[in-house]
């Protein structure tokens, strides 16, 4: 069984072979294949630039792995900003002794995700370190996109605007939590890890005022962050929030609020009220948006509340402290 050794990070033949035979072989594109110290790219217009680092334990989880997560994660940050993902860097920090076959699975998964999004991997780096606490790879990505619309302007948001969730919530956090061996939880929950750009491409941005992906801190964190910026709040309807039954059961069993659990394929969209249904219909035509729903609206009071299924109203708190389940 081949494993990563310190030689793979030395800059010599082992490093060169790893880059040429694994990285370049799987990420198609002449820019990366040039293997220069920087990538020459041709862009025009306003740009979006995003960077993220990924440490996931375990690195293979129900519905995905750290490879595709690293690509989707950064591309999603670009997509919810209103950008068309164009170019991506892909850097690996590998623990000494890591199994080569597993690394190949991760790289192939990342390459498949990049092809799906339509983004080109043009540069990167590889380092090998003595095993760290989790003994799993760390991946850093940075993405560049060309702006198609401005979706991060808080001043556009007004009372009466609708809140759309592009998919059911809390699946990623629960999938990661369930996959950890020490917990021995058995269920069929799959991560929602996926490509959000497909949703915005389908809508053409028409009627969308603002968007953000609901990763760490979940939907609650996103809505509170927006509320703090606009001096207004949100009124949600619990019976409209999409969530799978098995996710509900596991959250209740473990004592987690699904609104604060992390997602990797859910965008929070603020839309014009009169165009919300049209936007929703288009989102539901995509693979990622089949379970999308209009879940509430912007209202004048500067807090986030939710009308419960039994007719009461409760405050949705901003997540604080060490958020559980930890996904990275």
Buried (B, 14 or more C-beta within 10 A) or exposed (E): EEBBBEBBBEEEEBBEEBBEEBBBBBBEBEBBEEEEEEBEEEEEEEBBEBEBBBBBBEBBBBBBBBBBBBBBBBBBBBBBBBBBBBBBBBBBBBBBEBEBEBBBBBBBBBBBBBBBBBBBBBBBEBEBEEEEEEEBBBBBBBBBBBBBBBBBEBEBBEBEBBBBBBBBBBBBBBBBBBBBEEEEBEEEBBBBBBBBBBBBBBBEBEBBBBBBBBBBBBBBBBBBBBBEEBEBBBBBBBEBBBBBEBBBEBBEEBEBBBBBBBBBBBBBBBBBBEBBBBBBEBBBEBEBBEBBBBBBBBBEEEBBBBBEEEEEEEEBEBBEEEBBBEBB
